[in-house]
Amino acid sequence: MKPVKEKPTDQVAWEQVAEYLRKTLDQDELTHCMRCGFCLPACPTYRETGLEQASPRGRIALMKAVADGIIEPDTAFADQMNLCLGCRACETACPAGVQYGRVLEQARAGIALREPSSRIVRGLRKLFFEHLFPHQHRLRMLGWGLALYRRSGLRWLVRRSGLMRLFPEHLREMEAVMPSASFKGVRERLGGILRPEGAPRGRVGLFRGCIMDVLFTETNCNTARLLVKAGYEVVIPDKQRCCGALHAHAGEEEAAKRLARDNIVAFRDAKVDWIVSNAGGCGAMLVEYVHHFQGDVLMEEDARWFSERVRDISQLVADGIDDLPLKRLEHRVTYQDSCHLRNGMRVTEPRDILRRMPGMTYVELFESDRCCGSAGIYNLTHPEMSKQILDEKMIHVKNTQADILVTSNPGCLLQMKWGIRRAGLEHRMRAVHLADLLMEAVE
Amino acid sequence: MLSTEVKRELQAVVGPDDVRDDTETRLAYSYDATPMYQAMPDGVVFPESTEEVQAIMKIASRYRIPIVGRGSGSNLSAGTVPVEGGLVMVMTKMNRLIEIDQENLTATFQPGLITKQLHEAVERIGLFYPPDPGSMHVSTLGGNIAECAGGLRGLKYGTTKDYVIGLEAVLPSGDILRTGGKLTKDVAGYDLTKLLVGSEGTLAIITEATVKLLPLPEDRRVMVAHFSDLYAAARTVSQIIAERIIPCTLEFLDQGTIRVIEDYAKIGLPADMAAILLIEQDGPTSVVERDIERIAEICRQAKAAHVQVAQSREEEAQLMSARRSALSALARLRPTTILEDATVPRAAIAPMVEQINRIKEKYGLQICTFGHAGDGNLHPTCMTDARDREEIERVEKAFEEIFDAAIRLGGTITGEHGVGLAKAPFLEWKVGKSGIEVMKGIKKAFDPDGLLNPGKMFAKETRRRVVIM
């Protein structure tokens, strides 16, 4: 075999990154960090490494040093910014209310000026961010391919043939817990507009998400059905796109804004009272659209209109849960927070719902507010750290002796499925999305 | 950056991953929780045992490298900023709770253990470690001991120095010093245990500590009283104690703080009140009930505008939320928050708050005051912007005057944060020339080469006392 040569890339120099960061990093926000250290115990990467630079306070100090021209950004700086899960638990812990997530995105935007150095990461990013997430039909094709792969026996063949051994361990393990992808999304299955049952409560636009609609179509359908049962008219605008969260977190600010603009237009045209999301990661991005268009005269007002209307499915359901015809389900359930739902959207309803569901015994999961290590595509880019965090989480999950582990975000759900498998708990418990569990109780 | 030999020798002791001198690490250990102080160390080292600390000290002594011991870096006196470079020795990997001795009622632990974790461990078995600094979720016990941390329960239970009874520490020579033990009574020679508590890392590196524990109080109740007159509030504090009641917590919020909290948290605080007292008592249920009733009565007699005793845990949480929101509310107001630590005898609280208000007017600054009224420990907190040079100069002048006023009222320049770098120029005001000389002599006995946390506590120059016009 010929040795594979790394193609020389015309990388932007670090000095240019430094210059860009000095211009774009929010100095007020960085100065606002009073370095009290209250964020340290909340930070998963600080806990795993014990290193100040892997804490929010440390990362802010690094960013501030770059902004002040004390240090030049370099690979170590970039690695530290990328090691962050972006769970934003530090924001909830911060007395001064520092918007860490925002400055982290700004830092990553600067770093993204340089192409990611590893070819694998570069390839993955290009594939997902440019060619897949923003294109619903391509994702659907991929879903179709995946479904075919499963049903055709190809998966059996691949597994039996040992072909999977060519992939890294974590990818192999993840493949095993991937749900069956579907060719038809929620709109194709249920239609664009669903009439409410019972007394009407309002008109809701369903944000279907990108991965969510391919890998978790059933959850999307259940979300729509639940809303219908709860008295909402449900609209599923066809022109909506990926929320752009992964782009924004990776520093691809412009791409994120393009997607945001399309979504705002799609839902504004649909004249909805609320925009509902069932993925914490997407929801937190949607409520922050308004920040992305700050000072943009053309978009700011529409963005505010949009962000103010965003609700998590649990919030809309909690309002009308007493009217939902819920049958008794005798289960011991526990709940893993979605970081972005908790720290980004500040949503608290899922626990209330689980406590109020007839027959359910709710047990609190120790450190349920700590990130599970999924964090967008973090479990693909930083498998070791992700696994470390996950395995610790699963010890606490096991201790709850629950038979159902509930989450509110597709990334967390997959990670929990992976964790259950890694911990050998498959025969004792399962992980489900809150919307699916609710629908089980309704049917 | 460390020289190659030093780095190699340190690596041989702690392994390659636990010595770092890259830019990111050095920067991350160049500050603590004190605004406006920062200095780069040459390297950072993470020991995992007493033996490693010994070996590191020997290397540092041989090469005359300064050493700054550090926990979570939450201190507010710039006590862990490596102003003279050298090595920052991070103790967070030595974080084991070694023993809870239920017969002697003691706990023994390594310095990197987080304060909150000790609280949880002992409270699970019905025991109690009272010192509760505001940073207890993050601060290490080693840091608490080095700084002699206080907290909300200082009035009734005292501070860290009242609990530490035994220490193991490593001297700059690398020798181990053991003081005290699981003993209540011990008068063998000078009290080196007490001397090390609050020594701010200038005498030795603490590697193990034993503290005494108390039985966990059976019950607790919370109440709040609003006052339209500052002196009435202050008199009430003295009155409660004159009536032979020592509450476990007696917190004070001034009008400025009340207004800021109310603007931020909207929890229904009266913006027209001059002060609020938040009071908690703990102990056997019957005693708590009786004390709280009597305190409420004292507040009413002192013409408190409003007295409210919490009837449930939720109501308690609501009342306490004012105190808890104080820092958040103040910190969100301006970019830089300087939380100071002037302390006076509790009878002097009202004149001290008036002095602070006068000084803030004089310098045109935004300073709010809250703190532990029961023990006279006030936290005048200035909301400013570190980038505004001119304003910061006014802030510094104002705080000089505040410390001066505290001393004139029989108080001190710091009640619980420590001297460190920030208060070093003022130490002589408090302890006098002879005090400084004795302290320097002690320093020399422990650390003849001046390697431990240099630049701290003893300033090169004393700030001239301000003259109040």
Interface residues (C-beta under 8 A of the other chain):
Chain A: D28 T31 H32 M34 R35 C36 G37 F38 L40 P41 G50 L51 E52 Q53 S55 G58 A61 L62 A65 I70 I71 D74 A76 F77 Q80 P95 A96 G97
Chain B: D22 T23 E24 T25 L27 A28 Y29 S30 Y31 D32 A33 T34 P35 F46 S72 G73 S74 V90 T92 K93 I114 K116 S135 H137 V138 S139 L327 S328 A331 R332 P335 T336 T337 D385 A386 R387
